Amino acid sequence: MRLRKPLALLLALGMIFALAACGSAKPQQAAEKTDLIVFAAASMTETLTELKAVYEADHPEINIVYNFDSSGTLKTQIQEGADCDLFISAGQKQMNQLDITAKPEVNTEGLDFVLEGSRLNLLENKVVLVVPEGNPKGVESFDQLAQLLKGGSLLMAMGGADVPVGQYTQKILAFYELNEEELANAGLISYGSNVKEVTTQVKEASVDCGVVYCTDAFSAGLTVADSATAEMCGQVIYPAAVLKTAQHAEAAQAFLDFLKTDAAMAVFEKVGFSPVA
Protein backbone atom coordinates (compact mmCIF):
# COMPACT_ATOMS: atom_id res chain seq x y z
CA MET A 1 0.00 0.00 0.00
CA ARG A 2 2.93 2.34 0.72
CA LEU A 3 3.96 2.20 -2.97
CA ARG A 4 0.70 3.60 -4.29
CA LYS A 5 1.36 7.27 -3.51
CA PRO A 6 4.87 7.38 -5.08
CA LEU A 7 3.56 5.49 -8.12
CA ALA A 8 0.64 7.88 -8.52
CA LEU A 9 3.04 10.81 -8.18
CA LEU A 10 5.31 9.41 -10.86
CA LEU A 11 2.38 8.88 -13.21
CA ALA A 12 1.17 12.43 -12.61
CA LEU A 13 4.62 13.87 -13.28
CA GLY A 14 4.89 11.83 -16.45
CA MET A 15 1.61 13.23 -17.73
CA ILE A 16 2.74 16.80 -16.94
CA PHE A 17 6.03 16.34 -18.82
CA ALA A 18 4.17 14.79 -21.78
CA LEU A 19 1.74 17.68 -21.96
CA ALA A 20 4.57 20.21 -21.68
CA ALA A 21 6.40 18.47 -24.52
CA CYS A 22 3.28 18.57 -26.69
CA GLY A 23 2.75 22.24 -25.92
CA SER A 24 6.33 23.19 -26.79
CA ALA A 25 6.13 21.29 -30.07
CA LYS A 26 3.24 23.33 -31.47
CA PRO A 27 5.19 26.50 -32.37
CA GLN A 28 7.82 24.38 -34.13
CA GLN A 29 5.13 22.72 -36.22
CA ALA A 30 3.63 26.05 -37.32
CA ALA A 31 4.77 27.03 -40.81
CA GLU A 32 6.92 30.15 -40.93
CA LYS A 33 5.66 32.95 -43.16
CA THR A 34 7.73 34.49 -45.93
CA ASP A 35 8.18 38.24 -45.54
CA LEU A 36 7.82 39.62 -49.06
CA ILE A 37 9.29 43.13 -49.12
CA VAL A 38 7.73 45.48 -51.65
CA PHE A 39 8.99 49.01 -52.29
CA ALA A 40 6.25 51.06 -53.98
CA ALA A 41 5.51 54.66 -54.91
CA ALA A 42 3.56 56.56 -52.25
CA SER A 43 0.67 57.07 -54.67
CA MET A 44 -0.07 53.33 -54.47
CA THR A 45 -0.53 53.23 -50.70
CA GLU A 46 -4.30 52.76 -50.59
CA THR A 47 -4.63 50.30 -53.48
CA LEU A 48 -1.71 48.07 -52.52
CA THR A 49 -2.82 48.02 -48.89
CA GLU A 50 -6.23 46.75 -50.02
CA LEU A 51 -4.62 44.16 -52.30
CA LYS A 52 -2.34 42.95 -49.51
CA ALA A 53 -5.36 41.69 -47.56
CA VAL A 54 -6.77 39.96 -50.64
CA TYR A 55 -3.50 38.28 -51.56
CA GLU A 56 -2.59 37.14 -48.05
CA ALA A 57 -6.04 35.61 -47.60
CA ASP A 58 -5.30 33.29 -50.54
CA HIS A 59 -1.60 32.88 -49.67
CA PRO A 60 -1.37 32.47 -45.87
CA GLU A 61 2.31 31.59 -46.20
CA ILE A 62 3.08 35.14 -47.40
CA ASN A 63 3.38 38.30 -45.30
CA ILE A 64 3.68 41.38 -47.52
CA VAL A 65 5.80 44.16 -46.02
CA TYR A 66 5.45 47.51 -47.79
CA ASN A 67 7.76 50.49 -47.91
CA PHE A 68 5.92 53.46 -49.44
CA ASP A 69 7.80 56.64 -50.37
CA SER A 70 8.82 58.73 -53.34
CA SER A 71 10.31 56.63 -56.14
CA GLY A 72 13.57 58.57 -55.91
CA THR A 73 13.94 57.80 -52.21
CA LEU A 74 13.12 54.12 -52.79
CA LYS A 75 15.65 53.91 -55.63
CA THR A 76 18.34 55.33 -53.34
CA GLN A 77 17.46 52.90 -50.55
CA ILE A 78 17.71 49.95 -52.96
CA GLN A 79 21.03 51.22 -54.28
CA GLU A 80 22.35 51.50 -50.73
CA GLY A 81 21.51 47.88 -49.96
CA ALA A 82 18.05 47.91 -48.40
CA ASP A 83 16.24 44.56 -48.46
CA CYS A 84 13.68 44.63 -51.28
CA ASP A 85 12.11 41.90 -53.39
CA LEU A 86 9.84 43.92 -55.70
CA PHE A 87 10.07 47.56 -56.79
CA ILE A 88 7.15 49.53 -58.26
CA SER A 89 8.07 53.04 -59.37
CA ALA A 90 5.85 55.97 -60.34
CA GLY A 91 8.23 56.83 -63.16
CA GLN A 92 10.47 55.13 -65.71
CA LYS A 93 13.48 57.22 -64.69
CA GLN A 94 13.92 55.63 -61.25
CA MET A 95 13.54 52.12 -62.65
CA ASN A 96 15.93 52.89 -65.51
CA GLN A 97 18.51 54.11 -63.00
CA LEU A 98 18.58 50.57 -61.58
CA ASP A 99 18.39 48.73 -64.92
CA ILE A 100 21.65 47.83 -66.66
CA THR A 101 19.83 47.61 -69.99
CA ALA A 102 18.73 51.27 -69.79
CA LYS A 103 20.57 53.99 -71.67
CA PRO A 104 23.85 54.97 -69.95
CA GLU A 105 22.82 58.63 -69.90
CA VAL A 106 19.97 57.59 -67.56
CA ASN A 107 21.65 54.75 -65.66
CA THR A 108 24.73 56.90 -65.15
CA GLU A 109 26.18 54.68 -62.42
CA GLY A 110 25.83 51.38 -64.29
CA LEU A 111 23.56 49.91 -61.62
CA ASP A 112 22.33 46.36 -62.21
CA PHE A 113 19.42 45.58 -59.87
CA VAL A 114 16.56 44.61 -62.19
CA LEU A 115 16.03 40.87 -62.66
CA GLU A 116 16.07 40.09 -66.36
CA GLY A 117 12.66 39.29 -67.81
CA SER A 118 10.68 40.54 -64.79
CA ARG A 119 10.27 44.21 -65.70
CA LEU A 120 6.92 45.38 -67.04
CA ASN A 121 4.76 48.47 -67.31
CA LEU A 122 2.07 47.80 -64.71
CA LEU A 123 -0.18 50.86 -64.63
CA GLU A 124 -0.88 54.28 -66.07
CA ASN A 125 -1.85 57.28 -63.97
CA LYS A 126 -2.85 60.87 -64.75
CA VAL A 127 -1.40 64.16 -63.50
CA VAL A 128 -4.06 66.58 -62.27
CA LEU A 129 -4.43 70.06 -60.85
CA VAL A 130 -6.22 70.01 -57.50
CA VAL A 131 -7.59 72.77 -55.27
CA PRO A 132 -8.63 73.05 -51.61
CA GLU A 133 -12.27 72.93 -50.56
CA GLY A 134 -14.10 75.95 -51.87
CA ASN A 135 -11.28 76.76 -54.34
CA PRO A 136 -10.56 80.22 -52.79
CA LYS A 137 -8.40 81.35 -55.72
CA GLY A 138 -10.85 80.09 -58.33
CA VAL A 139 -8.22 78.02 -60.16
CA GLU A 140 -9.96 76.11 -62.94
CA SER A 141 -7.28 75.02 -65.43
CA PHE A 142 -3.58 74.65 -66.08
CA ASP A 143 -3.84 77.56 -68.53
CA GLN A 144 -5.19 79.78 -65.77
CA LEU A 145 -2.59 78.44 -63.30
CA ALA A 146 0.18 79.52 -65.67
CA GLN A 147 -1.21 83.04 -65.87
CA LEU A 148 -1.61 83.29 -62.09
CA LEU A 149 1.96 82.11 -61.55
CA LYS A 150 3.21 84.66 -64.05
CA GLY A 151 1.28 87.31 -62.16
CA GLY A 152 2.73 86.16 -58.84
CA SER A 153 -0.65 85.85 -57.20
CA LEU A 154 -0.87 82.28 -55.93
CA LEU A 155 0.98 79.52 -54.07
CA MET A 156 1.27 76.11 -55.76
CA ALA A 157 2.42 72.83 -54.18
CA MET A 158 4.49 70.36 -56.20
CA GLY A 159 6.86 67.46 -55.67
CA GLY A 160 10.61 67.95 -55.57
CA ALA A 161 12.93 67.29 -58.48
CA ASP A 162 13.70 63.73 -57.31
CA VAL A 163 9.99 62.82 -57.12
CA PRO A 164 8.20 61.59 -60.28
CA VAL A 165 5.16 63.81 -59.71
CA GLY A 166 7.57 66.72 -59.33
CA GLN A 167 9.30 65.79 -62.57
CA TYR A 168 5.97 65.70 -64.38
CA THR A 169 5.14 69.11 -62.89
CA GLN A 170 8.47 70.48 -64.11
CA LYS A 171 7.52 69.40 -67.63
CA ILE A 172 4.20 71.23 -67.28
CA LEU A 173 6.00 74.40 -66.15
CA ALA A 174 8.35 74.09 -69.12
CA PHE A 175 5.36 73.61 -71.42
CA TYR A 176 4.09 77.03 -70.30
CA GLU A 177 7.62 78.49 -70.47
CA LEU A 178 7.69 79.12 -66.73
CA ASN A 179 10.99 79.23 -64.83
CA GLU A 180 10.70 76.99 -61.76
CA GLU A 181 13.69 78.51 -59.98
CA GLU A 182 12.35 82.04 -60.37
CA LEU A 183 8.92 80.98 -59.14
CA ALA A 184 10.41 79.22 -56.13
CA ASN A 185 12.59 82.23 -55.26
CA ALA A 186 9.50 84.43 -55.47
CA GLY A 187 7.74 82.23 -52.90
CA LEU A 188 5.16 80.90 -55.35
CA ILE A 189 6.05 77.21 -54.99
CA SER A 190 5.79 74.94 -51.94
CA TYR A 191 7.54 71.56 -52.24
CA GLY A 192 6.62 68.12 -50.93
CA SER A 193 9.06 65.23 -50.56
CA ASN A 194 6.46 62.88 -52.07
CA VAL A 195 3.00 63.11 -53.61
CA LYS A 196 1.27 62.48 -50.27
CA GLU A 197 2.87 65.61 -48.80
CA VAL A 198 1.67 67.66 -51.76
CA THR A 199 -1.83 66.23 -51.33
CA THR A 200 -1.81 67.10 -47.62
CA GLN A 201 -0.81 70.71 -48.30
CA VAL A 202 -3.77 71.12 -50.64
CA LYS A 203 -6.20 69.35 -48.34
CA GLU A 204 -5.15 71.57 -45.42
CA ALA A 205 -5.48 74.67 -47.66
CA SER A 206 -1.96 75.80 -46.83
CA VAL A 207 -1.55 76.33 -50.59
CA ASP A 208 -3.89 77.56 -53.32
CA CYS A 209 -3.49 74.50 -55.54
CA GLY A 210 -1.22 71.54 -56.20
CA VAL A 211 -0.20 69.06 -58.87
CA VAL A 212 -0.70 65.40 -57.94
CA TYR A 213 -1.89 62.14 -59.48
CA CYS A 214 -5.59 61.61 -60.04
CA THR A 215 -5.41 58.55 -57.77
CA ASP A 216 -4.21 60.66 -54.83
CA ALA A 217 -6.86 63.28 -55.54
CA PHE A 218 -9.49 60.52 -55.39
CA SER A 219 -8.13 59.02 -52.17
CA ALA A 220 -7.94 62.42 -50.46
CA GLY A 221 -11.33 63.59 -51.73
CA LEU A 222 -9.84 66.64 -53.46
CA THR A 223 -11.47 68.64 -56.24
CA VAL A 224 -9.79 68.17 -59.62
CA ALA A 225 -9.69 71.42 -61.59
CA ASP A 226 -7.92 70.07 -64.68
CA SER A 227 -5.99 67.11 -66.10
CA ALA A 228 -2.64 67.40 -67.83
CA THR A 229 -2.39 66.13 -71.39
CA ALA A 230 0.35 63.87 -72.71
CA GLU A 231 1.62 66.90 -74.63
CA MET A 232 2.21 68.69 -71.34
CA CYS A 233 4.06 66.00 -69.42
CA GLY A 234 4.04 62.71 -71.33
CA GLN A 235 2.51 59.42 -70.17
CA VAL A 236 2.60 58.58 -66.48
CA ILE A 237 3.69 54.94 -66.46
CA TYR A 238 4.37 52.81 -63.37
CA PRO A 239 7.00 50.14 -64.12
CA ALA A 240 7.53 47.18 -61.80
CA ALA A 241 10.33 44.63 -61.51
CA VAL A 242 11.68 41.88 -59.30
CA LEU A 243 15.17 42.73 -58.09
CA LYS A 244 18.30 40.64 -58.59
CA THR A 245 19.02 41.07 -54.88
CA ALA A 246 15.60 39.70 -53.90
CA GLN A 247 15.66 37.08 -51.16
CA HIS A 248 12.29 35.78 -52.34
CA ALA A 249 12.33 36.23 -56.12
CA GLU A 250 9.73 33.53 -56.86
CA ALA A 251 7.28 34.93 -54.31
CA ALA A 252 7.88 38.44 -55.69
CA GLN A 253 7.16 37.29 -59.24
CA ALA A 254 4.00 35.51 -58.09
CA PHE A 255 2.74 38.67 -56.40
CA LEU A 256 3.60 40.75 -59.48
CA ASP A 257 1.65 38.28 -61.62
CA PHE A 258 -1.30 38.74 -59.24
CA LEU A 259 -1.15 42.53 -59.66
CA LYS A 260 -1.76 42.06 -63.39
CA THR A 261 -4.95 40.04 -62.89
CA ASP A 262 -8.41 41.41 -63.61
CA ALA A 263 -9.28 41.26 -59.90
CA ALA A 264 -6.29 43.38 -58.90
CA MET A 265 -6.77 45.75 -61.83
CA ALA A 266 -10.35 46.39 -60.71
CA VAL A 267 -8.98 47.71 -57.39
CA PHE A 268 -6.52 49.96 -59.22
CA GLU A 269 -9.16 51.26 -61.59
CA LYS A 270 -11.48 52.27 -58.71
CA VAL A 271 -9.12 55.13 -57.84
CA GLY A 272 -8.17 56.17 -61.36
CA PHE A 273 -5.32 53.91 -62.43
CA SER A 274 -5.65 52.19 -65.77
CA PRO A 275 -3.86 49.27 -67.44
CA VAL A 276 -1.12 50.28 -69.86
CA ALA A 277 -2.42 50.09 -73.42
C-alpha positions as a Markdown table, in Angstrom:
| # | Residue | x | y | z |
|---|---|---|---|---|
| 1 | Met | 0.0 | 0.0 | 0.0 |
| 2 | Arg | 2.9 | 2.3 | 0.7 |
| 3 | Leu | 4.0 | 2.2 | -3.0 |
| 4 | Arg | 0.7 | 3.6 | -4.3 |
| 5 | Lys | 1.4 | 7.3 | -3.5 |
| 6 | Pro | 4.9 | 7.4 | -5.1 |
| 7 | Leu | 3.6 | 5.5 | -8.1 |
| 8 | Ala | 0.6 | 7.9 | -8.5 |
| 9 | Leu | 3.0 | 10.8 | -8.2 |
| 10 | Leu | 5.3 | 9.4 | -10.9 |
| 11 | Leu | 2.4 | 8.9 | -13.2 |
| 12 | Ala | 1.2 | 12.4 | -12.6 |
| 13 | Leu | 4.6 | 13.9 | -13.3 |
| 14 | Gly | 4.9 | 11.8 | -16.5 |
| 15 | Met | 1.6 | 13.2 | -17.7 |
| 16 | Ile | 2.7 | 16.8 | -16.9 |
| 17 | Phe | 6.0 | 16.3 | -18.8 |
| 18 | Ala | 4.2 | 14.8 | -21.8 |
| 19 | Leu | 1.7 | 17.7 | -22.0 |
| 20 | Ala | 4.6 | 20.2 | -21.7 |
| 21 | Ala | 6.4 | 18.5 | -24.5 |
| 22 | Cys | 3.3 | 18.6 | -26.7 |
| 23 | Gly | 2.7 | 22.2 | -25.9 |
| 24 | Ser | 6.3 | 23.2 | -26.8 |
| 25 | Ala | 6.1 | 21.3 | -30.1 |
| 26 | Lys | 3.2 | 23.3 | -31.5 |
| 27 | Pro | 5.2 | 26.5 | -32.4 |
| 28 | Gln | 7.8 | 24.4 | -34.1 |
| 29 | Gln | 5.1 | 22.7 | -36.2 |
| 30 | Ala | 3.6 | 26.1 | -37.3 |
| 31 | Ala | 4.8 | 27.0 | -40.8 |
| 32 | Glu | 6.9 | 30.2 | -40.9 |
| 33 | Lys | 5.7 | 32.9 | -43.2 |
| 34 | Thr | 7.7 | 34.5 | -45.9 |
| 35 | Asp | 8.2 | 38.2 | -45.5 |
| 36 | Leu | 7.8 | 39.6 | -49.1 |
| 37 | Ile | 9.3 | 43.1 | -49.1 |
| 38 | Val | 7.7 | 45.5 | -51.7 |
| 39 | Phe | 9.0 | 49.0 | -52.3 |
| 40 | Ala | 6.2 | 51.1 | -54.0 |
| 41 | Ala | 5.5 | 54.7 | -54.9 |
| 42 | Ala | 3.6 | 56.6 | -52.2 |
| 43 | Ser | 0.7 | 57.1 | -54.7 |
| 44 | Met | -0.1 | 53.3 | -54.5 |
| 45 | Thr | -0.5 | 53.2 | -50.7 |
| 46 | Glu | -4.3 | 52.8 | -50.6 |
| 47 | Thr | -4.6 | 50.3 | -53.5 |
| 48 | Leu | -1.7 | 48.1 | -52.5 |
| 49 | Thr | -2.8 | 48.0 | -48.9 |
| 50 | Glu | -6.2 | 46.7 | -50.0 |
| 51 | Leu | -4.6 | 44.2 | -52.3 |
| 52 | Lys | -2.3 | 42.9 | -49.5 |
| 53 | Ala | -5.4 | 41.7 | -47.6 |
| 54 | Val | -6.8 | 40.0 | -50.6 |
| 55 | Tyr | -3.5 | 38.3 | -51.6 |
| 56 | Glu | -2.6 | 37.1 | -48.1 |
| 57 | Ala | -6.0 | 35.6 | -47.6 |
| 58 | Asp | -5.3 | 33.3 | -50.5 |
| 59 | His | -1.6 | 32.9 | -49.7 |
| 60 | Pro | -1.4 | 32.5 | -45.9 |
| 61 | Glu | 2.3 | 31.6 | -46.2 |
| 62 | Ile | 3.1 | 35.1 | -47.4 |
| 63 | Asn | 3.4 | 38.3 | -45.3 |
| 64 | Ile | 3.7 | 41.4 | -47.5 |
| 65 | Val | 5.8 | 44.2 | -46.0 |
| 66 | Tyr | 5.4 | 47.5 | -47.8 |
| 67 | Asn | 7.8 | 50.5 | -47.9 |
| 68 | Phe | 5.9 | 53.5 | -49.4 |
| 69 | Asp | 7.8 | 56.6 | -50.4 |
| 70 | Ser | 8.8 | 58.7 | -53.3 |
| 71 | Ser | 10.3 | 56.6 | -56.1 |
| 72 | Gly | 13.6 | 58.6 | -55.9 |
| 73 | Thr | 13.9 | 57.8 | -52.2 |
| 74 | Leu | 13.1 | 54.1 | -52.8 |
| 75 | Lys | 15.7 | 53.9 | -55.6 |
| 76 | Thr | 18.3 | 55.3 | -53.3 |
| 77 | Gln | 17.5 | 52.9 | -50.5 |
| 78 | Ile | 17.7 | 50.0 | -53.0 |
| 79 | Gln | 21.0 | 51.2 | -54.3 |
| 80 | Glu | 22.4 | 51.5 | -50.7 |
| 81 | Gly | 21.5 | 47.9 | -50.0 |
| 82 | Ala | 18.0 | 47.9 | -48.4 |
| 83 | Asp | 16.2 | 44.6 | -48.5 |
| 84 | Cys | 13.7 | 44.6 | -51.3 |
| 85 | Asp | 12.1 | 41.9 | -53.4 |
| 86 | Leu | 9.8 | 43.9 | -55.7 |
| 87 | Phe | 10.1 | 47.6 | -56.8 |
| 88 | Ile | 7.2 | 49.5 | -58.3 |
| 89 | Ser | 8.1 | 53.0 | -59.4 |
| 90 | Ala | 5.9 | 56.0 | -60.3 |
| 91 | Gly | 8.2 | 56.8 | -63.2 |
| 92 | Gln | 10.5 | 55.1 | -65.7 |
| 93 | Lys | 13.5 | 57.2 | -64.7 |
| 94 | Gln | 13.9 | 55.6 | -61.3 |
| 95 | Met | 13.5 | 52.1 | -62.7 |
| 96 | Asn | 15.9 | 52.9 | -65.5 |
| 97 | Gln | 18.5 | 54.1 | -63.0 |
| 98 | Leu | 18.6 | 50.6 | -61.6 |
| 99 | Asp | 18.4 | 48.7 | -64.9 |
| 100 | Ile | 21.7 | 47.8 | -66.7 |
| 101 | Thr | 19.8 | 47.6 | -70.0 |
| 102 | Ala | 18.7 | 51.3 | -69.8 |
| 103 | Lys | 20.6 | 54.0 | -71.7 |
| 104 | Pro | 23.8 | 55.0 | -70.0 |
| 105 | Glu | 22.8 | 58.6 | -69.9 |
| 106 | Val | 20.0 | 57.6 | -67.6 |
| 107 | Asn | 21.7 | 54.8 | -65.7 |
| 108 | Thr | 24.7 | 56.9 | -65.2 |
| 109 | Glu | 26.2 | 54.7 | -62.4 |
| 110 | Gly | 25.8 | 51.4 | -64.3 |
| 111 | Leu | 23.6 | 49.9 | -61.6 |
| 112 | Asp | 22.3 | 46.4 | -62.2 |
| 113 | Phe | 19.4 | 45.6 | -59.9 |
| 114 | Val | 16.6 | 44.6 | -62.2 |
| 115 | Leu | 16.0 | 40.9 | -62.7 |
| 116 | Glu | 16.1 | 40.1 | -66.4 |
| 117 | Gly | 12.7 | 39.3 | -67.8 |
| 118 | Ser | 10.7 | 40.5 | -64.8 |
| 119 | Arg | 10.3 | 44.2 | -65.7 |
| 120 | Leu | 6.9 | 45.4 | -67.0 |
| 121 | Asn | 4.8 | 48.5 | -67.3 |
| 122 | Leu | 2.1 | 47.8 | -64.7 |
| 123 | Leu | -0.2 | 50.9 | -64.6 |
| 124 | Glu | -0.9 | 54.3 | -66.1 |
| 125 | Asn | -1.9 | 57.3 | -64.0 |
| 126 | Lys | -2.9 | 60.9 | -64.8 |
| 127 | Val | -1.4 | 64.2 | -63.5 |
| 128 | Val | -4.1 | 66.6 | -62.3 |
| 129 | Leu | -4.4 | 70.1 | -60.8 |
| 130 | Val | -6.2 | 70.0 | -57.5 |
| 131 | Val | -7.6 | 72.8 | -55.3 |
| 132 | Pro | -8.6 | 73.1 | -51.6 |
| 133 | Glu | -12.3 | 72.9 | -50.6 |
| 134 | Gly | -14.1 | 76.0 | -51.9 |
| 135 | Asn | -11.3 | 76.8 | -54.3 |
| 136 | Pro | -10.6 | 80.2 | -52.8 |
| 137 | Lys | -8.4 | 81.4 | -55.7 |
| 138 | Gly | -10.8 | 80.1 | -58.3 |
| 139 | Val | -8.2 | 78.0 | -60.2 |
| 140 | Glu | -10.0 | 76.1 | -62.9 |
| 141 | Ser | -7.3 | 75.0 | -65.4 |
| 142 | Phe | -3.6 | 74.7 | -66.1 |
| 143 | Asp | -3.8 | 77.6 | -68.5 |
| 144 | Gln | -5.2 | 79.8 | -65.8 |
| 145 | Leu | -2.6 | 78.4 | -63.3 |
| 146 | Ala | 0.2 | 79.5 | -65.7 |
| 147 | Gln | -1.2 | 83.0 | -65.9 |
| 148 | Leu | -1.6 | 83.3 | -62.1 |
| 149 | Leu | 2.0 | 82.1 | -61.6 |
| 150 | Lys | 3.2 | 84.7 | -64.1 |
| 151 | Gly | 1.3 | 87.3 | -62.2 |
| 152 | Gly | 2.7 | 86.2 | -58.8 |
| 153 | Ser | -0.6 | 85.9 | -57.2 |
| 154 | Leu | -0.9 | 82.3 | -55.9 |
| 155 | Leu | 1.0 | 79.5 | -54.1 |
| 156 | Met | 1.3 | 76.1 | -55.8 |
| 157 | Ala | 2.4 | 72.8 | -54.2 |
| 158 | Met | 4.5 | 70.4 | -56.2 |
| 159 | Gly | 6.9 | 67.5 | -55.7 |
| 160 | Gly | 10.6 | 68.0 | -55.6 |
| 161 | Ala | 12.9 | 67.3 | -58.5 |
| 162 | Asp | 13.7 | 63.7 | -57.3 |
| 163 | Val | 10.0 | 62.8 | -57.1 |
| 164 | Pro | 8.2 | 61.6 | -60.3 |
| 165 | Val | 5.2 | 63.8 | -59.7 |
| 166 | Gly | 7.6 | 66.7 | -59.3 |
| 167 | Gln | 9.3 | 65.8 | -62.6 |
| 168 | Tyr | 6.0 | 65.7 | -64.4 |
| 169 | Thr | 5.1 | 69.1 | -62.9 |
| 170 | Gln | 8.5 | 70.5 | -64.1 |
| 171 | Lys | 7.5 | 69.4 | -67.6 |
| 172 | Ile | 4.2 | 71.2 | -67.3 |
| 173 | Leu | 6.0 | 74.4 | -66.2 |
| 174 | Ala | 8.4 | 74.1 | -69.1 |
| 175 | Phe | 5.4 | 73.6 | -71.4 |
| 176 | Tyr | 4.1 | 77.0 | -70.3 |
| 177 | Glu | 7.6 | 78.5 | -70.5 |
| 178 | Leu | 7.7 | 79.1 | -66.7 |
| 179 | Asn | 11.0 | 79.2 | -64.8 |
| 180 | Glu | 10.7 | 77.0 | -61.8 |
| 181 | Glu | 13.7 | 78.5 | -60.0 |
| 182 | Glu | 12.3 | 82.0 | -60.4 |
| 183 | Leu | 8.9 | 81.0 | -59.1 |
| 184 | Ala | 10.4 | 79.2 | -56.1 |
| 185 | Asn | 12.6 | 82.2 | -55.3 |
| 186 | Ala | 9.5 | 84.4 | -55.5 |
| 187 | Gly | 7.7 | 82.2 | -52.9 |
| 188 | Leu | 5.2 | 80.9 | -55.4 |
| 189 | Ile | 6.0 | 77.2 | -55.0 |
| 190 | Ser | 5.8 | 74.9 | -51.9 |
| 191 | Tyr | 7.5 | 71.6 | -52.2 |
| 192 | Gly | 6.6 | 68.1 | -50.9 |
| 193 | Ser | 9.1 | 65.2 | -50.6 |
| 194 | Asn | 6.5 | 62.9 | -52.1 |
| 195 | Val | 3.0 | 63.1 | -53.6 |
| 196 | Lys | 1.3 | 62.5 | -50.3 |
| 197 | Glu | 2.9 | 65.6 | -48.8 |
| 198 | Val | 1.7 | 67.7 | -51.8 |
| 199 | Thr | -1.8 | 66.2 | -51.3 |
| 200 | Thr | -1.8 | 67.1 | -47.6 |
| 201 | Gln | -0.8 | 70.7 | -48.3 |
| 202 | Val | -3.8 | 71.1 | -50.6 |
| 203 | Lys | -6.2 | 69.4 | -48.3 |
| 204 | Glu | -5.2 | 71.6 | -45.4 |
| 205 | Ala | -5.5 | 74.7 | -47.7 |
| 206 | Ser | -2.0 | 75.8 | -46.8 |
| 207 | Val | -1.5 | 76.3 | -50.6 |
| 208 | Asp | -3.9 | 77.6 | -53.3 |
| 209 | Cys | -3.5 | 74.5 | -55.5 |
| 210 | Gly | -1.2 | 71.5 | -56.2 |
| 211 | Val | -0.2 | 69.1 | -58.9 |
| 212 | Val | -0.7 | 65.4 | -57.9 |
| 213 | Tyr | -1.9 | 62.1 | -59.5 |
| 214 | Cys | -5.6 | 61.6 | -60.0 |
| 215 | Thr | -5.4 | 58.6 | -57.8 |
| 216 | Asp | -4.2 | 60.7 | -54.8 |
| 217 | Ala | -6.9 | 63.3 | -55.5 |
| 218 | Phe | -9.5 | 60.5 | -55.4 |
| 219 | Ser | -8.1 | 59.0 | -52.2 |
| 220 | Ala | -7.9 | 62.4 | -50.5 |
| 221 | Gly | -11.3 | 63.6 | -51.7 |
| 222 | Leu | -9.8 | 66.6 | -53.5 |
| 223 | Thr | -11.5 | 68.6 | -56.2 |
| 224 | Val | -9.8 | 68.2 | -59.6 |
| 225 | Ala | -9.7 | 71.4 | -61.6 |
| 226 | Asp | -7.9 | 70.1 | -64.7 |
| 227 | Ser | -6.0 | 67.1 | -66.1 |
| 228 | Ala | -2.6 | 67.4 | -67.8 |
| 229 | Thr | -2.4 | 66.1 | -71.4 |
| 230 | Ala | 0.4 | 63.9 | -72.7 |
| 231 | Glu | 1.6 | 66.9 | -74.6 |
| 232 | Met | 2.2 | 68.7 | -71.3 |
| 233 | Cys | 4.1 | 66.0 | -69.4 |
| 234 | Gly | 4.0 | 62.7 | -71.3 |
| 235 | Gln | 2.5 | 59.4 | -70.2 |
| 236 | Val | 2.6 | 58.6 | -66.5 |
| 237 | Ile | 3.7 | 54.9 | -66.5 |
| 238 | Tyr | 4.4 | 52.8 | -63.4 |
| 239 | Pro | 7.0 | 50.1 | -64.1 |
| 240 | Ala | 7.5 | 47.2 | -61.8 |
| 241 | Ala | 10.3 | 44.6 | -61.5 |
| 242 | Val | 11.7 | 41.9 | -59.3 |
| 243 | Leu | 15.2 | 42.7 | -58.1 |
| 244 | Lys | 18.3 | 40.6 | -58.6 |
| 245 | Thr | 19.0 | 41.1 | -54.9 |
| 246 | Ala | 15.6 | 39.7 | -53.9 |
| 247 | Gln | 15.7 | 37.1 | -51.2 |
| 248 | His | 12.3 | 35.8 | -52.3 |
| 249 | Ala | 12.3 | 36.2 | -56.1 |
| 250 | Glu | 9.7 | 33.5 | -56.9 |
| 251 | Ala | 7.3 | 34.9 | -54.3 |
| 252 | Ala | 7.9 | 38.4 | -55.7 |
| 253 | Gln | 7.2 | 37.3 | -59.2 |
| 254 | Ala | 4.0 | 35.5 | -58.1 |
| 255 | Phe | 2.7 | 38.7 | -56.4 |
| 256 | Leu | 3.6 | 40.7 | -59.5 |
| 257 | Asp | 1.6 | 38.3 | -61.6 |
| 258 | Phe | -1.3 | 38.7 | -59.2 |
| 259 | Leu | -1.1 | 42.5 | -59.7 |
| 260 | Lys | -1.8 | 42.1 | -63.4 |
| 261 | Thr | -5.0 | 40.0 | -62.9 |
| 262 | Asp | -8.4 | 41.4 | -63.6 |
| 263 | Ala | -9.3 | 41.3 | -59.9 |
| 264 | Ala | -6.3 | 43.4 | -58.9 |
| 265 | Met | -6.8 | 45.7 | -61.8 |
| 266 | Ala | -10.3 | 46.4 | -60.7 |
| 267 | Val | -9.0 | 47.7 | -57.4 |
| 268 | Phe | -6.5 | 50.0 | -59.2 |
| 269 | Glu | -9.2 | 51.3 | -61.6 |
| 270 | Lys | -11.5 | 52.3 | -58.7 |
| 271 | Val | -9.1 | 55.1 | -57.8 |
| 272 | Gly | -8.2 | 56.2 | -61.4 |
| 273 | Phe | -5.3 | 53.9 | -62.4 |
| 274 | Ser | -5.6 | 52.2 | -65.8 |
| 275 | Pro | -3.9 | 49.3 | -67.4 |
| 276 | Val | -1.1 | 50.3 | -69.9 |
| 277 | Ala | -2.4 | 50.1 | -73.4 |
